[in-house]
């Protein structure tokens, strides 16, 4: 017989059913809070005293610092033919580079290098191996390209074939460039067809074989003989170590020719722009302008011979001639060969075709200038082949004009007075310019590729070009310097002029050799090794500086770090909070090496620590620690700080202890559990009672039947 279930039982079970999920959810949330806590690293100690054992601190790793000072990496390669007389002639230049802190070696065995299909590839792979392993920034090719003493790379660039015309000299499809030795990441022959440097449209896989971002700065001494090489080496050494100091160092000569009368293409727009935007605030200038009638061959020759630090000639060109208008010579190889600017060699930029075809013959203007005894040029930037310009280039941003404008921008505005650096960085600036970003320029175009590849440097790429009479540097070491200290100095000359990118070189009697460079604002940083009473001999060189010599000795650092402040938020943390500790700690001598924050809930019998370290080039005093959610408890904190010579100090204060309270949900859970047990017990008793009562009633009713 089916018996009805009383409604009061149903209501009771419904109440229990509704309460159960809430209880379970609260319980699960409680455990989730604790499961989300984070511990960085646990250490078990055998002491109950807060003065803990500090043996857990790792030793300071001085390896990289010592390697910097005792095992400096190579910064410059001089690549020479495998000829003893060439190598011997280059040694004085190498010695001077090393003396001023540009660690330099001479390599003359490139033909024996295993990696490479021909000599240019062997040279490039040799440069690349030093770039990967060392710190090279500069490459000087010490030999002519014409007779393959130091071969040049011929790249596939059929610009004149595709766009009309022909080359003045050389092949119409294959063009020479030393850019091959500067771009070390491009494949240059990814499809293996030996057509080097192909554009995507010519490559089998549609790749650009050139990366266009040079890794090193390249220049060349185009010497056929030891006598020619000696001229260029001696001229460079004289220029840097014992220059003729006079007004020529603060003068610029600009020649603006006429490229076309119909339409009017006056290069004086470019030269005027360079004056007004870059040169005028820095140096004096002479401006020769063809349409004004003062750019004659005689005038240009005479002004050049009077001595100028920098020169630009803009117009048409051929190997032996710069043209002041489409048909009339303005300067020739004969003029260059008779140049009488003795001890006043110029950096010459020739914005014209084919004036630097040093792979083809020895009579180009550029090669004649760089080989001139004690005169001519200290460096020449010019095109090896036909170069390009666009008519109506109002913004002076395309091809020849864009290349030239950005070179002088890098030189003057960005203060890159080293001629190789200004040249190659201006190429990068060009392909990053608005002209390229708009899509008007592209390295897919053969004429764009040609201009970037053909302008190369004759001369030492690392040399600083004068824009004023050089002065000695002021002594920047007028404060105490401690062992292990990160030192920041500002390099200025005795007239208080900032020296951008100055070179600061250190040597000691025990073999330390280290060079650091200032930034654009003249600020240089270095950390000295952790040795007290060490004497450092210092050579400072750079733009418009006479080599200047100083010394200092390091003092012993016997002081320990000091705590300035400690704060944490929130002030009343809970189990659901991440805590942020802000610690200011300082050391005015060697500087802070590392800071440890220790947190314990049992008086440091056990603790968790968090660490921050300064790198060799850092001297931070403010440290922020983010501690993820902690379990409930009473916590103590301790700070351990040490400086760069391992002076260590512990900071502990009981007033900085904090508490993570037990969350109220835990108490609610206990209450809920008691209530549930009570309700269940009462319900069970009630149910049993009601069941018995109901059974008696049923039995009585059945008895009546």
C-alpha positions as CSV (number, residue, x, y, z in Angstrom):
1,X,0.0,0.0,0.0
2,X,1.4,3.5,-1.0
3,X,1.8,5.8,1.9
4,X,1.9,9.6,1.6
5,X,5.1,11.5,2.6
6,X,4.3,14.4,5.0
7,X,4.9,17.9,3.5
8,X,6.8,19.1,6.5
9,X,9.6,16.6,5.7
10,X,9.7,17.9,2.1
11,X,10.1,21.5,3.3
12,X,13.0,20.5,5.6
13,X,14.9,18.7,2.8
14,X,14.3,21.7,0.5
15,X,15.9,24.0,3.1
16,X,18.9,21.7,3.5
17,X,19.3,21.4,-0.2
18,X,19.3,25.2,-0.7
19,X,21.9,25.7,2.1
20,X,24.2,23.0,0.9
21,X,25.7,24.8,-2.2
22,X,26.3,28.0,-0.3
23,X,28.2,26.1,2.4
24,X,30.2,24.1,-0.1
25,X,31.0,27.3,-2.1
26,X,32.2,29.2,1.0
27,X,34.3,26.2,2.0
28,X,35.9,26.0,-1.5
29,X,36.6,29.7,-1.6
30,X,38.4,29.5,1.8
31,X,40.8,26.9,0.4
32,X,41.3,28.7,-2.9
33,X,42.7,31.7,-1.0
34,X,45.4,29.6,0.6
35,X,46.2,27.6,-2.5
36,X,46.9,30.9,-4.4
37,X,49.7,31.9,-2.0
38,X,53.3,32.1,-3.4
39,X,56.7,31.2,-1.9
40,X,59.8,32.2,-3.7
41,X,62.4,30.1,-1.9
42,X,62.4,28.4,1.5
43,X,65.4,28.2,3.8
44,X,65.5,26.2,7.1
45,X,67.7,27.6,9.8
46,X,68.8,26.2,13.1
47,X,68.4,29.3,15.2
48,X,65.5,31.1,16.9
49,X,67.3,34.4,17.1
50,X,66.7,37.1,14.5
51,X,70.5,37.5,14.1
52,X,70.4,34.8,11.4
53,X,73.2,33.0,9.7
54,X,73.9,34.7,6.3
55,X,75.6,31.8,4.7
56,X,72.7,31.5,2.3
57,X,73.9,34.6,0.5
58,X,75.6,33.5,-2.8
59,X,79.1,34.8,-3.5
60,X,79.2,37.9,-5.7
61,X,80.1,37.0,-9.3
62,X,82.9,39.3,-10.4
63,X,83.6,37.2,-13.6
64,X,82.1,39.6,-16.2
65,X,83.6,42.7,-14.5
66,X,87.1,41.1,-14.4
67,X,86.7,39.9,-18.0
68,X,85.9,43.4,-19.1
69,X,89.1,44.7,-17.6
70,X,91.6,41.9,-18.1
71,X,90.3,40.3,-21.3
72,X,88.9,43.2,-23.5
73,X,87.4,42.3,-26.8
74,X,88.7,43.4,-30.1
75,X,87.0,46.6,-31.5
76,X,88.7,47.1,-34.8
77,X,90.1,44.9,-37.6
78,X,92.7,46.1,-40.1
79,X,92.7,43.7,-43.0
80,X,95.9,43.7,-45.1
81,X,97.3,41.7,-48.0
82,X,99.5,38.9,-47.0
83,X,102.6,41.0,-47.4
84,X,105.1,41.6,-44.7
85,X,105.9,45.2,-45.7
86,X,102.2,46.1,-45.8
87,X,101.7,44.7,-42.3
88,X,104.8,46.4,-40.9
89,X,103.6,49.7,-42.4
90,X,100.2,49.3,-40.6
91,X,101.6,48.5,-37.2
92,X,102.1,52.2,-36.0
93,X,98.4,52.8,-36.8
94,X,97.5,49.6,-34.9
95,X,99.6,50.7,-31.9
96,X,98.0,54.1,-31.8
97,X,94.5,52.6,-31.9
98,X,95.5,50.4,-29.0
99,X,97.0,53.2,-27.1
100,X,93.9,55.3,-27.2
101,X,91.7,52.3,-26.3
102,X,90.4,50.9,-29.6
103,X,91.7,47.4,-29.3
104,X,92.9,46.6,-32.8
105,X,94.5,43.7,-34.6
106,X,95.9,43.2,-38.2
107,X,94.7,40.2,-40.2
108,X,96.6,39.3,-43.4
109,X,95.8,35.7,-44.0
110,X,92.3,35.9,-45.5
111,X,93.1,33.7,-48.4
112,X,93.9,30.9,-46.0
113,X,90.5,31.2,-44.3
114,X,88.6,28.0,-44.7
115,X,85.0,29.4,-44.9
116,X,84.3,31.0,-48.3
117,X,84.0,30.3,-52.0
118,X,86.2,33.3,-53.0
119,X,88.4,35.9,-51.3
120,X,85.6,38.5,-50.7
121,X,83.5,35.8,-49.0
122,X,86.4,34.7,-47.0
123,X,87.1,38.2,-45.8
124,X,83.5,38.8,-44.9
125,X,83.2,35.5,-43.1
126,X,86.4,36.3,-41.2
127,X,84.9,39.7,-40.2
128,X,81.7,38.0,-39.2
129,X,83.4,35.5,-37.0
130,X,85.1,38.3,-35.1
131,X,81.9,40.2,-34.9
132,X,80.1,37.2,-33.4
133,X,82.9,36.4,-30.9
134,X,84.4,39.9,-30.1
135,X,83.1,43.4,-30.1
136,X,84.3,44.8,-33.4
137,X,82.7,48.0,-34.7
138,X,85.3,49.1,-37.3
139,X,86.9,47.5,-40.3
140,X,89.7,49.1,-42.3
141,X,90.5,47.4,-45.6
142,X,94.2,48.3,-46.2
143,X,94.7,47.6,-49.9
144,X,93.5,48.7,-53.3
145,X,90.5,47.0,-54.9
146,X,91.6,47.4,-58.5
147,X,94.3,44.7,-58.4
148,X,92.5,42.6,-55.8
149,X,95.0,43.3,-52.9
150,X,91.8,43.6,-50.9
151,X,89.0,42.5,-53.4
152,X,85.7,44.3,-53.6
153,X,82.4,42.5,-54.0
154,X,80.6,42.9,-57.3
155,X,76.8,42.8,-56.8
156,X,74.0,42.2,-59.4
157,X,72.4,45.6,-60.0
158,X,71.2,46.1,-63.6
159,X,69.9,49.7,-62.9
160,X,71.1,51.4,-66.0
161,X,69.9,48.5,-68.1
162,X,66.4,48.7,-66.7
163,X,66.1,52.4,-66.5
164,X,68.1,53.6,-69.5
165,X,71.7,54.7,-69.9
166,X,75.0,53.0,-69.2
167,X,77.8,53.1,-66.8
168,X,80.7,55.5,-67.3
169,X,83.1,52.7,-66.3
170,X,82.7,49.1,-65.6
171,X,79.9,46.6,-66.2
172,X,76.3,47.6,-66.7
173,X,74.9,44.7,-64.6
174,X,77.5,44.1,-61.8
175,X,78.5,46.9,-59.5
176,X,81.2,47.1,-56.8
177,X,80.6,47.8,-53.2
178,X,82.3,47.6,-49.8
179,X,78.9,47.5,-48.1
180,X,79.3,43.8,-48.5
181,X,81.8,43.9,-45.6
182,X,79.5,46.0,-43.4
183,X,76.2,44.1,-43.6
184,X,77.0,40.8,-41.9
185,X,73.5,39.4,-41.6
186,X,72.3,39.5,-45.2
187,X,72.7,36.3,-47.1
188,X,74.1,38.1,-50.2
189,X,73.6,34.9,-52.3
190,X,70.7,32.9,-50.8
191,X,69.8,31.2,-54.1
192,X,73.4,30.1,-54.7
193,X,73.6,31.6,-58.3
194,X,76.7,33.8,-57.5
195,X,74.7,36.9,-58.5
196,X,75.5,38.6,-55.2
197,X,73.2,41.1,-53.5
198,X,70.1,40.4,-55.6
199,X,66.8,42.2,-55.1
200,X,63.7,40.1,-54.4
201,X,62.6,40.3,-58.0
202,X,65.9,38.7,-59.2
203,X,66.2,36.1,-56.4
204,X,65.0,32.6,-57.0
205,X,63.1,32.6,-53.6
206,X,62.0,36.3,-53.8
207,X,64.3,37.2,-50.9
208,X,66.3,40.4,-50.6
209,X,69.9,39.1,-50.2
210,X,70.9,42.3,-48.3
211,X,69.7,43.2,-44.8
212,X,70.6,47.0,-45.2
213,X,71.5,47.3,-41.5
214,X,75.3,47.4,-41.2
215,X,76.9,45.6,-38.2
216,X,80.3,47.3,-38.6
217,X,81.6,50.5,-40.1
218,X,84.0,50.0,-43.1
219,X,86.6,52.2,-44.8
220,X,89.4,51.5,-47.2
221,X,93.0,52.7,-47.8
222,X,93.2,52.0,-51.6
223,X,97.0,51.4,-51.6
224,X,98.7,49.6,-54.4
225,X,102.2,50.0,-52.9
226,X,103.8,50.3,-49.5
227,X,104.6,53.9,-50.3
228,X,101.0,54.8,-50.9
229,X,99.9,52.9,-47.7
230,X,102.6,54.8,-45.7
231,X,101.2,58.1,-46.9
232,X,97.7,57.3,-45.7
233,X,98.8,55.8,-42.4
234,X,101.1,58.8,-41.6
235,X,98.5,61.3,-42.6
236,X,96.0,59.6,-40.3
237,X,98.4,59.5,-37.4
238,X,99.4,63.1,-37.9
239,X,95.7,64.1,-38.0
240,X,94.9,62.4,-34.7
241,X,98.0,62.7,-32.6
242,X,99.7,65.9,-33.7
243,X,97.4,68.0,-35.9
244,X,98.2,71.4,-37.3
245,X,95.9,73.5,-35.2
246,X,94.5,76.5,-37.0
247,X,91.2,78.0,-38.3
248,X,90.9,75.4,-41.1
249,X,89.4,73.1,-38.5
250,X,86.4,75.3,-38.1
251,X,85.6,75.8,-41.7
252,X,83.3,74.0,-44.3
253,X,83.5,74.5,-48.1
254,X,80.3,73.9,-50.0
255,X,80.0,73.8,-53.8
256,X,76.6,73.7,-55.3
257,X,76.6,73.1,-59.0
258,X,73.8,73.0,-61.6
259,X,72.6,69.5,-62.6
260,X,70.1,70.8,-65.2
261,X,69.0,74.1,-66.6
262,X,65.7,72.8,-68.0
263,X,64.2,71.9,-65.7
264,X,66.1,73.9,-63.2
265,X,68.0,71.5,-60.9
266,X,70.3,73.7,-58.8
267,X,72.3,71.7,-56.2
268,X,72.7,74.9,-54.2
269,X,69.3,74.1,-52.7
270,X,71.0,71.1,-51.0
271,X,74.1,73.0,-50.0
272,X,72.1,75.9,-48.6
273,X,69.9,73.5,-46.6
274,X,73.0,71.9,-45.1
275,X,74.3,75.3,-44.1
276,X,71.1,76.6,-42.6
277,X,70.1,73.5,-40.8
278,X,73.3,71.8,-39.8
279,X,76.6,73.6,-40.3
280,X,75.9,77.3,-39.5
281,X,75.7,77.0,-35.7
282,X,78.8,74.9,-35.5
283,X,81.4,76.3,-38.0
284,X,82.2,78.9,-40.5
285,X,81.6,78.2,-44.2
286,X,82.3,79.2,-47.7
287,X,79.5,78.7,-50.2
288,X,80.3,78.6,-53.9
289,X,77.2,78.6,-56.1
290,X,77.2,78.0,-59.8
291,X,74.1,80.1,-60.7
292,X,75.6,83.0,-58.8
293,X,78.8,82.8,-60.8
294,X,81.3,82.3,-58.0
295,X,81.8,78.5,-58.5
296,X,84.7,78.4,-60.9
297,X,87.4,75.8,-61.2
298,X,90.0,78.3,-60.1
299,X,88.0,79.5,-57.1
300,X,87.1,76.0,-55.9
301,X,90.7,74.8,-56.3
302,X,92.1,77.9,-54.4
303,X,89.5,77.7,-51.6
304,X,90.2,73.9,-51.2
305,X,93.9,74.5,-50.9
306,X,93.3,77.1,-48.2
307,X,92.2,74.4,-45.9
308,X,88.8,73.2,-44.7
309,X,87.8,70.6,-42.3
310,X,84.8,69.4,-44.3
311,X,83.9,69.8,-48.0
312,X,80.9,68.9,-50.1
313,X,80.7,69.1,-53.9
314,X,77.2,68.5,-55.4
315,X,76.5,68.2,-59.1
316,X,77.4,65.9,-62.0
317,X,80.6,63.8,-62.0
318,X,82.9,61.4,-63.9
319,X,85.9,59.5,-62.6
320,X,88.3,62.4,-63.0
321,X,85.9,65.4,-62.9
322,X,83.4,67.1,-60.7
323,X,81.1,69.2,-63.0
324,X,79.8,72.6,-61.8
325,X,77.2,72.5,-64.6
326,X,76.3,69.7,-67.1
327,X,79.3,70.5,-69.3
328,X,81.9,72.5,-67.4
329,X,84.5,71.2,-65.0
330,X,84.6,72.5,-61.4
331,X,87.3,70.3,-59.9
332,X,89.5,67.5,-61.4
333,X,91.9,64.8,-60.5
334,X,94.7,67.1,-61.6
335,X,93.5,69.7,-59.1
336,X,93.4,67.0,-56.4
337,X,96.9,65.8,-57.4
338,X,98.2,69.3,-56.9
339,X,96.3,70.1,-53.7
340,X,98.4,72.2,-51.3
341,X,96.3,72.1,-48.1
342,X,99.3,70.7,-46.3
343,X,98.5,69.3,-42.9
344,X,94.9,70.4,-43.4
345,X,93.3,67.3,-45.0
346,X,89.5,67.5,-45.5
347,X,86.7,65.1,-45.2
348,X,85.3,65.3,-48.7
349,X,81.7,64.3,-49.7
350,X,81.3,64.2,-53.5
351,X,77.6,64.1,-54.4
352,X,78.1,63.0,-58.0
353,X,78.6,60.0,-60.3
354,X,81.7,57.8,-60.5
355,X,84.1,60.2,-58.7
356,X,85.4,57.3,-56.5
357,X,85.8,54.3,-58.8
358,X,88.8,53.0,-56.9
359,X,88.1,49.5,-58.2
360,X,88.5,50.6,-61.9
361,X,91.6,52.8,-62.0
362,X,93.9,54.9,-59.8
363,X,93.0,58.3,-61.2
364,X,89.6,59.1,-59.8
365,X,89.3,62.3,-57.8
366,X,88.6,60.4,-54.5
367,X,91.6,58.1,-54.8
368,X,93.9,61.0,-55.8
369,X,92.8,63.0,-52.8
370,X,93.3,60.3,-50.2
371,X,96.7,59.4,-51.6
372,X,98.0,63.0,-51.6
373,X,101.1,63.4,-49.4
374,X,100.3,65.4,-46.2
375,X,97.4,67.1,-48.1
376,X,94.2,66.3,-50.0
377,X,91.7,64.4,-47.9
378,X,91.6,62.5,-44.6
379,X,88.5,60.7,-46.0
380,X,86.4,60.8,-49.2
381,X,82.9,59.6,-49.6
382,X,81.9,59.2,-53.2
383,X,80.1,57.0,-55.8
384,X,81.9,54.1,-57.4
385,X,79.5,54.2,-60.3
386,X,76.6,56.2,-61.8
387,X,74.3,57.6,-59.0
388,X,70.7,58.8,-59.2
389,X,68.6,61.8,-58.4
390,X,65.0,62.7,-59.0
391,X,63.9,66.0,-60.6
392,X,61.8,68.3,-58.5
393,X,63.0,66.8,-55.2
394,X,61.6,69.7,-53.2
395,X,62.2,68.1,-49.8
396,X,65.7,67.0,-50.6
397,X,64.8,63.5,-49.5
398,X,65.3,61.2,-52.5
399,X,68.4,59.4,-53.7
400,X,71.5,61.6,-54.0
401,X,70.1,64.6,-52.2
402,X,68.5,62.5,-49.5
403,X,71.7,60.5,-49.0
404,X,73.8,63.6,-48.7
405,X,71.4,65.5,-46.5
406,X,71.1,62.7,-44.0
407,X,74.9,62.2,-43.9
408,X,75.4,65.7,-42.8
409,X,72.4,65.4,-40.4
410,X,74.1,62.4,-38.7
411,X,77.4,64.2,-38.7
412,X,76.3,67.6,-37.3
413,X,72.9,67.1,-35.6
414,X,73.5,63.6,-34.2
415,X,77.1,64.4,-33.4
416,X,78.5,61.4,-35.2
417,X,81.8,62.9,-36.2
418,X,83.5,59.6,-37.0
419,X,83.3,59.5,-40.8
420,X,82.5,55.8,-41.1
421,X,79.8,56.0,-38.5
422,X,78.2,59.0,-40.1
423,X,78.2,57.3,-43.5
424,X,76.7,54.0,-42.5
425,X,74.2,55.4,-40.0
426,X,73.0,57.8,-42.6
427,X,72.2,54.9,-44.9
428,X,70.0,53.4,-42.1
429,X,68.4,56.8,-41.6
430,X,67.6,57.0,-45.3
431,X,65.7,53.6,-45.4
432,X,63.9,54.6,-42.2
433,X,63.0,58.1,-43.5
434,X,59.5,59.4,-44.3
435,X,60.3,59.0,-48.0
436,X,60.5,55.2,-47.5
437,X,57.7,55.1,-45.0
438,X,55.3,56.7,-47.6
439,X,56.3,53.9,-50.0
440,X,57.9,56.3,-52.5
441,X,61.3,54.8,-51.8
442,X,62.1,51.1,-51.6
443,X,65.2,48.8,-51.7
444,X,63.3,46.8,-54.3
445,X,64.2,49.5,-56.8
446,X,67.6,49.0,-58.5
447,X,68.4,52.7,-58.5
448,X,67.7,52.9,-54.7
449,X,69.9,49.9,-54.0
450,X,72.6,51.4,-56.2
451,X,72.8,54.6,-54.3
452,X,73.0,52.9,-51.0
453,X,75.7,50.5,-52.2
454,X,77.9,52.8,-54.3
455,X,78.7,55.5,-51.8
456,X,81.6,54.1,-49.9
457,X,84.4,55.5,-47.7
458,X,88.1,55.9,-48.6
459,X,89.9,56.5,-45.3
460,X,89.9,55.3,-41.7
461,X,86.3,54.8,-40.6
462,X,87.0,55.3,-36.9
463,X,88.8,58.7,-37.1
464,X,87.1,61.8,-35.6
465,X,86.7,64.7,-37.9
466,X,87.5,68.2,-36.6
467,X,84.9,71.0,-36.5
468,X,86.9,73.3,-34.3
469,X,90.4,73.7,-32.9
470,X,91.0,70.8,-30.5
471,X,91.5,71.4,-26.8
472,X,92.5,69.2,-24.0
473,X,90.0,67.5,-21.8
474,X,89.2,68.7,-18.3
475,X,90.0,66.3,-15.6
476,X,86.8,64.4,-14.8
477,X,88.4,62.5,-11.9
478,X,88.2,65.2,-9.2
479,X,86.1,63.2,-6.8
480,X,87.1,60.2,-4.6
481,X,86.7,56.9,-6.4
482,X,86.3,53.7,-4.4
483,X,87.1,50.1,-5.3
484,X,84.1,48.5,-7.0
485,X,82.3,51.8,-7.6
486,X,80.1,52.5,-10.5
487,X,81.5,55.9,-11.6
488,X,79.7,58.4,-13.8
489,X,81.7,61.2,-15.3
490,X,81.0,64.0,-17.8
491,X,83.6,64.6,-20.5
492,X,84.2,68.2,-21.3
493,X,87.1,70.1,-22.7
494,X,88.9,72.9,-20.9
495,X,86.5,75.4,-22.4
496,X,83.6,73.4,-20.8
497,X,82.3,72.1,-24.1
498,X,80.6,68.7,-23.9
499,X,82.4,66.0,-25.9
500,X,79.9,63.6,-27.4
501,X,80.8,59.9,-27.7
502,X,84.2,60.6,-26.1
503,X,86.5,57.6,-25.6
504,X,87.9,57.0,-22.1
505,X,90.6,54.4,-21.8
506,X,92.1,52.9,-18.7
507,X,95.3,50.9,-18.1
508,X,97.0,49.6,-15.0
509,X,100.4,48.1,-14.3
510,X,98.9,44.7,-13.6
511,X,97.4,44.3,-17.1
512,X,94.0,45.9,-16.9
513,X,92.8,47.4,-20.3
514,X,89.4,48.9,-20.5
515,X,87.6,51.4,-22.7
516,X,84.2,53.1,-22.1
517,X,82.4,55.5,-24.4
518,X,80.4,58.6,-23.4
519,X,76.9,59.1,-24.8
520,X,75.8,61.9,-27.0
521,X,75.6,64.2,-23.9
522,X,79.2,63.3,-22.9
523,X,78.3,61.1,-20.0
524,X,80.4,58.0,-19.5
525,X,80.0,55.2,-16.9
526,X,82.2,52.5,-15.7
527,X,82.6,50.2,-12.7
528,X,86.1,49.7,-11.4
529,X,87.3,46.4,-10.1
530,X,87.2,45.6,-6.4
531,X,90.8,46.4,-5.7
532,X,91.8,49.3,-3.4
533,X,94.9,51.4,-3.9
534,X,95.0,50.6,-7.6
535,X,96.3,53.3,-9.9
536,X,94.6,53.8,-13.2
537,X,96.2,55.7,-16.1
538,X,93.6,57.2,-18.3
539,X,93.6,58.5,-21.9
540,X,90.7,60.5,-23.2
541,X,90.2,61.1,-26.9
542,X,87.3,62.2,-29.0
543,X,85.8,64.9,-31.2
544,X,87.9,68.2,-31.1
545,X,90.1,66.8,-28.3
546,X,93.8,66.7,-28.1
547,X,94.7,63.3,-26.5
548,X,94.5,64.0,-22.8
549,X,96.1,61.9,-20.0
550,X,95.1,61.6,-16.3
551,X,95.3,59.1,-13.5
552,X,93.5,58.3,-10.2
553,X,93.8,55.7,-7.4
554,X,90.9,53.8,-5.9
555,X,90.2,54.1,-2.2
556,X,89.2,51.2,0.1
557,X,85.4,50.8,0.8
558,X,85.1,49.9,4.5
559,X,81.5,51.2,5.0
560,X,78.4,49.2,5.0
561,X,75.1,50.0,3.3
562,X,72.5,52.2,5.0
563,X,68.7,51.9,5.0
564,X,67.0,55.2,4.2
565,X,63.3,54.1,4.3
566,X,61.0,51.1,4.2
567,X,57.3,51.2,3.4
568,X,54.7,48.6,2.6
569,X,51.2,48.6,1.3
570,X,48.5,47.8,2.2
571,X,49.0,48.7,5.9
572,X,46.5,46.1,7.0
573,X,46.9,43.2,4.6
574,X,44.6,40.3,4.2
575,X,44.9,36.9,2.7
576,X,43.6,38.2,-0.6
577,X,46.2,41.0,-0.9
578,X,49.5,41.2,-2.7
579,X,51.9,43.2,-0.6
580,X,54.3,45.8,-2.1
581,X,57.5,46.7,-0.1
582,X,59.4,49.8,-1.2
583,X,62.9,49.9,0.2
584,X,65.4,52.8,-0.2
585,X,68.9,51.8,0.6
586,X,72.2,53.4,-0.3
587,X,76.0,53.0,-0.3
588,X,78.0,56.1,-1.3
589,X,81.2,54.2,-2.0
590,X,81.1,50.9,-4.0
591,X,77.3,51.0,-4.3
592,X,74.6,48.4,-3.6
593,X,75.2,45.0,-5.2
594,X,72.1,43.2,-3.9
595,X,69.2,43.6,-1.4
596,X,67.3,40.7,0.2
597,X,63.9,40.9,1.8
598,X,63.3,38.1,4.4
599,X,59.8,37.2,5.6
600,X,59.1,34.8,8.5
601,X,56.2,33.7,10.6
602,X,58.2,31.9,13.3
603,X,60.9,34.3,14.4
604,X,63.2,33.4,11.4
605,X,63.5,29.7,12.3
606,X,62.2,29.4,8.7
607,X,61.8,32.2,6.3
608,X,61.2,33.1,2.6
609,X,63.6,35.5,0.9
610,X,63.2,37.7,-2.2
611,X,66.2,39.2,-4.0
612,X,67.1,42.2,-6.2
613,X,70.5,42.7,-7.7
614,X,72.2,45.6,-9.5
615,X,73.9,44.8,-12.7
616,X,77.4,46.0,-13.4
617,X,76.1,49.1,-15.0
618,X,73.4,49.8,-12.4
619,X,73.4,51.7,-9.2
620,X,69.8,51.6,-8.1
621,X,68.9,52.7,-4.6
622,X,65.2,52.1,-4.7
623,X,63.9,48.5,-4.7
624,X,60.3,47.3,-5.0
625,X,59.3,43.8,-3.9
626,X,55.9,42.4,-4.8
627,X,54.9,39.6,-2.4
628,X,52.0,37.5,-3.4
629,X,49.2,36.4,-1.0
630,X,50.4,35.2,2.4
631,X,48.7,32.8,4.7
632,X,47.2,34.1,8.0
633,X,49.8,34.6,10.7
634,X,52.1,37.1,12.5
635,X,55.0,38.0,10.2
636,X,58.5,39.5,10.8
637,X,60.6,41.1,8.1
638,X,64.3,41.6,7.8
639,X,66.5,43.3,5.1
640,X,70.0,42.2,4.2
641,X,72.0,44.5,2.0
642,X,75.5,44.3,0.7
643,X,77.7,46.5,-1.5
644,X,80.0,45.6,-4.4
645,X,82.9,44.7,-2.2
646,X,80.8,42.4,0.0
647,X,80.2,44.7,3.0
648,X,77.0,43.3,4.4
649,X,74.5,44.7,6.8
650,X,71.2,43.3,8.4
651,X,68.3,45.6,9.2
652,X,65.6,44.3,11.6
653,X,62.9,46.2,13.6
654,X,60.1,44.6,15.5
655,X,57.9,47.6,14.9
656,X,57.7,46.6,11.2
657,X,56.1,43.3,12.0
658,X,52.7,42.8,10.5
659,X,49.7,40.4,10.8
660,X,47.6,38.6,8.2
661,X,44.3,37.9,10.0
662,X,42.3,34.7,9.7
663,X,39.5,35.5,7.3
664,X,36.0,35.7,8.8
665,X,34.8,33.1,6.3
666,X,36.7,30.5,8.4
667,X,34.6,31.4,11.4
668,X,31.4,31.5,9.3
669,X,32.3,28.0,8.1
670,X,32.6,26.7,11.6
671,X,29.3,28.2,12.5
672,X,27.7,26.8,9.4
673,X,29.1,23.4,10.2
674,X,27.7,23.5,13.8
675,X,24.3,24.7,12.5
676,X,24.2,22.0,9.8
677,X,25.1,19.2,12.3
678,X,22.5,20.6,14.7
679,X,19.8,20.8,12.0
680,X,20.6,17.4,10.7
681,X,20.5,15.9,14.2
682,X,17.2,17.5,15.1
683,X,15.8,16.6,11.7
684,X,16.8,13.0,12.2
685,X,15.2,12.9,15.6
686,X,12.2,14.6,14.3
687,X,11.9,12.3,11.3
688,X,12.3,9.2,13.5
689,X,9.7,10.5,15.8
690,X,7.3,11.4,13.0
691,X,7.9,8.0,11.3
692,X,7.1,6.1,14.5
693,X,4.1,8.3,15.1
694,X,2.9,7.8,11.6
695,X,3.4,4.1,11.8
696,X,1.4,3.9,15.0
697,X,-1.5,5.7,13.3
698,X,-1.3,3.4,10.3
699,X,-1.3,0.4,12.6
700,X,-4.3,1.7,14.5
701,X,-6.2,2.3,11.2
702,X,-5.3,-1.2,10.0
703,X,-6.6,-2.6,13.3
704,X,-10.0,-0.9,12.7
705,X,-10.2,-2.7,9.4
